[in-house]
Amino acid sequence: MPPTESFKGLVTVEVTPRFEVFYALQALQAGTGETLADWRRDIEQRLPARIRTEIASVAPSPLMWPLLADALRDEPANIAFPEMIAAFRRMDAQSFQRCVLGGVFKGAGAVDGLMSGRTSLKRTIINEPQTQEKLLALLCLLPFERDSSAAHVFEQIVSDPVPYRDEVTSVLESFWETGFRETWIRIEPKLEASAGDIRNAVSRDGLKAFAKQRQLPITLDRGAILSVRGTTRVTLKSTLGVHLIPSMFNIGKLWAAYRDSHNRTRFFIPVLELTTRLAPVHRPEQRANIEPSAVFKALGDTTRYAIATTIARSPMTSVELARIFKVSKPTISHHVQQLRAAHLLSEEQSENGIVLSLDRRVLERASTAAANEMFSEEGPDHIVKRSRKANAETNSHKRSKR
C-alpha cells in the first residue's frame, strides 16, 4: 500500500515550457551541460547574430534567465508558451519589477526600497545578507561595478522596467521561433512519458520517498515541506501546491517557491530527466534552388493550404490532421506528399508518429525567388502561359491519334 501523506492531494505533475525555455537559454549562454553540447551547437548555428546579441544584452549573466521565469509566478502551473508571452505583455511594470527583484534581494525592505527610489542599487547589494553573496556574484553584481552590463540591466529594471520587459518578451519569441519550438516538439513526448512515471512513483511510494530517491531540493518533515538547506519551511496549511515538472534543461537543479498575498506557498520543482545526449534536430537536406512554381502549386489547393496553415501554427501528425479535417488517412497522405514534394515540410519522429510542421524558410525563399524572377529586367520578354485548357486539348489530341 502507498504511504499516507498529508501532502499527497497537493502534488501535481505538469509538462510545460514555463521554466524549460528559460533553462535552455541559460544552458545555451553558459555553455554548461555535456549532454546538451550537440543541441547547443545546432542552436548556435541556427540563431541569427542579432538574436545572439539580444540574448547577451538581456542577460549579462546566464543565471538571469531563471530569475526572469519568476515573472510568471502567478500564472497557471501548466501554462503553454503563447500564454507565457501574453502574460509578459499584459504584466504591469510594478508586478514585473517585484517578481524579478524579489528573486535576488532578500534583505528586509530591499525590494520596496529599490522600487521607491529610497535605496540605490549599490547600497541594496551592500546590505544584502551574506547568504545572498554567491547569487549576487553569479549575477555579476558583486563586487559591484556601476558601469558593468549587469548593473545596467538591474538599473533599468528599477528605473524603466517596461522597455526591458518588452525586450525580454521579444527575445523569448525569437528564440522560440528560430529554434526552441522544434526542440520542444521533440522533447515534449519524452517529458509526458516521464510525467507518467513520476505520477506512478509518487502515488506508489509517496512524495518524501520520491524526493529522496531523485535528490530533490525539498523533503517532508512533520507535516511541513522543508528545503534541503533548511532555508524554507512551509506547513500543510500554508501550502497551495507542489508542482513537479519533468525537465531536460535544468542542469543546475533549480527550483522555486512563490508566496502569495495570503502567505500561502506554491512549490515548482523541475525534475531533471535527461540521461542521454540531446541530439540536434535532424532535417532532410533542402534543395539549393527552391522552385516557386512547385511551392505555389502545392499551396494552390484549398485543403492543402488549410493543412499548411494548421501545421504552421501547431505541428501535428497525419492522424491528427485526418481527425481535424474529417477525411480519410489516404487523402491526408496524398496532401502531405504534395507538400513534401515541394519541400515545405519539417518532419520529426515522436512516440506518437511523425510530427509535421511547415518550414517557414522554404516558403519565404520561394516568395523571394518568385518576386525576383517576376520583376527581373533580365528575364524573357514573353512569358509562356500554361493553362489547364491547353493541357486538356493536348491530351485530347493524343487520345484521338490512338
ABEGO torsion letter per residue (X at the ends): XBBBBAAAAABBBBBBAAAAAAAAAAAAAAGBGAAAAAAAAAAAAABBAAAAAAAAAABABAAAAAAAAAAAAABBAABBAAAAAAAAAABBAAAAAAAAAAAABABBGAAAAAAAGABBAAAAAAABBAAAAAAAAAAGAOBBBAABAAAAAAAAAAABAAAAAAAAAAAAAAAAAAAAAAAAAAAAAAAAAAAAAAAAAAAAAEAAAAAAAAGBABBBBGGBBBBAAGABBBBAAABAEBBBBBBAABAAGBBBBBBBAAGBBBBBBBBBABABBBBBBBBBBBBABBBAAAAAAAAABAAAAAAAAAAAABBBBAAAAAAAAGBBAAAAAAAAAAAAAAGABBBBBBAAEBBBBBBAAAAAAAAAAAAAAAABAABBABBBBBBAAAAAAAAAAAAAAX
